[in-house]
């Protein structure tokens, strides 16, 4: 499935379920692809939802911005364009970067008819600074590529020591590109990193304003081991969006959908079903 958004970029997506069912759009974190939602999308479709997982611009099989434009507001415009093309209001499930994009869309007063529920996956109004920097450092560490899938897998295992290293690492091919030099590179535009390290104060102010305007059912899901969402970020989020529900998942870090997907997916589905039943 492919969308041409208002910027002219082509955005790749995978859809599961019946298009007549309630729409859920899944937005991955920085450096990830739509394949991060594989198990979640399947569960959503079996639960009666139409699940559309997209590759954000500059990631996966979606186009890279020629101008290196990876501002949160630009991702938001892509999402708005996709919702318009799908033709109905969406529940948004966003992890990390995808959560920030979802939040600013749900909190934009001009987008009130486009979103009906918001699920924030280990991301507050904005990420904890230290935790965010740790992620960016990991992403930058692979800038020279990897000699093999095994080397890439070892790098991930070192970064996520709490997660058991999979015996079958072939799935990494979805997140890596084999280039002409024979090395594997992450499936995202390196200029994305630059966009995350500039104008932080401006985007934090905008995100806070958007959060204050969120009036749809909202759920914050935190990984108990996460350093991207600490208690400080949780308190700030729940104080700002005081109608939001909150769940913490044990033995999960920032990549909740990868660490404890069954528990995460069941929590998200239960929340969305409750939201639909209350309408």
N, C-alpha and C positions, 0 to 999 in steps of 0.2 A: 504494500500500500504506500502511495507516495502523495504528498501534498506540495503544491507550489504556493508558498506563502506570499504575503504582500510585499516583502523585500525582494522577491524574485528567486529566493533560494528554494531548492528542493529538499523537503524533509521526509525522511524514510520512516515508516511505521509498520508495526505488525498488529493486526486486529484478530481477536478471538471472540466468538460468540455470535449472537443474533443481533444485527443492526437495529432491530425494533426494541431490544431490551434497553434498560437504563444505561446511559453512556458513562464510562469511567476512563479518564485519560491518565496514563502513568508517565511520570517524568523522572528520569534517572538523575543520579548525582554527577558532579563534575568528573570527567575522565572515564565514565562508564558508557554503556550503550543500552538500547532498549532490551537487549537480551538479559539484563540484570533482573527483569520482571517476568521471565519465562514462567516460573512456577506460580507466581502470584496471578498472572493473567489467566492461566488455565483454571485456577480455583475460582476466580471471579466469573469466568464464563460459565462454569458449571453451576455457580450460585445464581445465575440468571442475569448477569450483567454483560454488556458489550464492552470489552476491554481493548483499548487502543494504546499501545506502548510506542512512544516516539523516540527517535534519535534526535536529541537537541542539535541545533546548528553547531558545526564544528566537531561533531562527535559521530562515531559509527559510520553509517552509510549516507548520512545527510551531508549537504554541501557545506564547505567551509566558507566563511565570510572573506571576500577578497580584501576588505578593509580591516579585517581583524576585529570586527565589531561583535563582542561577546558581552555586552552590557545586559544587566537583568531586564531592563526595559525593552531591549530588542528581542530577547527570548519571549517576553510577555506578548509582544506584537505577533510573533510567530504563533504562539498558542492561541491568541484571539482569532487569527486567521484560520487556524485548523478547526476550532470550535464552530466558526461560521460555516465552514465547508461541510462539517458533519451534520449541521442543521438542527442541533438541539443542545439544551443545557447539559453540562457535564459535571460529574463529581471528579475532583482532582486529587490524585495521590502523588505527592512529590517528595523525593528523597534529597536532602542536602541542597545542591543547586536547584534541582527540580522543585523542591519545597519553597525556596525563595521566589522562584518564578510563579508558582501556584499562589503563594501568599499575595504577591503584588497584583495578580490578576483578580483574585477574589476580593481584594480590598479596594480595587479601582471602581469608583462609583459609576463609571460609564460601562462597566462590565457586569452589573448586577444581575442581568438576565442570562448570563453565560455560565454561571457556576451555581451549583446547588448544594455542594458539600466539599469540605476541605480536609484532607488527611496529610499531616506534616510528619515525615518520617525522619526522625533524629535530626531535626533542624528547628531552631527557635526563630525568633524574628530575624536574627542573624546569628552566625555561628560564633562559638567561643574562639577568641583570637588565637590562643595557643594551639587548640585542636585543629583549627583551620590551617594554620601554618604547617603543622605536621603533615597534613594531607598534601598540601602544595609541595612540600619538600620531597615527599615520596613520589609524586607525579613527575617532578623535575629530575629525579634520580634516574629515570629511564630515558632521558633525552637522547642518549647515544645508542639506544636500541639494545637488543639482547641477541646473543649468538644462537639461542635455541629457545623453544617453548619451556624447556626444563629450567633454564636460567631465569626466565620471566616468572615461572612458578615459584622458584626459590626466593625471588625478590618479594613476591606477595606473601609467602609464608613467613618471611622475616618481619614483614610489616604487620601481619595479622597472626601473631603467635598463639592466640587463643583458639584459632580455627584449625581443625584438622586438615592437613594437606591432602587434596584429592588424589587418588591413584590414577585416575584418567584425567589428563590435563588437556585433552584435545579441544575442549570447549573454549580454551584461551584463544583459539584462532579467531573467534568472533570479536575479540577485543584487541587484536594485534594485526598489523599489516606487515607482510613480508616484502621488503623493498629490494631493489636491484642490487644493493650491496650485500644481500644475503642475510641481513639482520632483521629482527622483528621489532616493530615500533608500535607504541600504543595508538589506538584508533581515534585520535583526537588532534586538533590543531594546536601546536605548541604555543601559538599566540594567545590561546585561552588563558594560560598562566599569567601573562602580562596584565590581562584585563581584571584579574582577581586581586592584583596587588596595587591598584591605583584607585584614587577617589573613594576610599573606604568610608570616610565620614559622610560624603554625599549620599551614597546608597543606603547607609544605615539610617539616616534621617528619613529618606523616602520610605524604606521598609517599615519604620515605626509608624509613619502616617498611614500607610496602607493597612497595617495591622489594626490600628484604631478604628478602621472603617469596616472590618470584616464582620458581617452580620449573618452569615450562613452557618449551619452546624459544622463544628470544627473538632478535630481530634489530633492531639499531639502524642506521637509514639516515640518513646526514648529507649535507647539501648542502655542497660544498666552499666555497661563497661565503657560507655562513650565519653570521650573528652571533648567532643564537639558541642554537645548539649550537657552542660553541667547544671547543678541545682539553680544557679543564678539565672541561666537562660530559661529554665522551666518556670521559675517564679515570675520573671519578666513577661513571658508569654501568657501565662494564666491570669496575670493581673491586667494585661492589656486586652486580651480576648477573654473576658471573664465568663463567657458561656461555654468555653471549650472544655472537652473531656480530655483526660490524660491517662496514658497507660505506660508503664515501664516494663520492659521485657528482660528477664534475667538471662545471664550468660550471652548477651548480645552486645556488640560494640556499635560503631557507627554504621556498618553495613548490615543493618538489621535483616533485610530480606534475604541476604546470603547466610547470615548466622543462624537465624531461627525462623525460617520462612513459614512453616506451618502455623506457628503461634502468631506471627505477624499477620499473615493473610487472613486467618480466622478472625483476628481482632478488627481488621479493616472491614471485612465483609459484614461482621456483626453490626458495626457502627453504621455502615451504609444502608443495611437492611432496616435498622431502627429508624434511620433518617427518612427512608422512603415510606415506611409505615406510618410515620407521624404527619406526613403531608396531607 
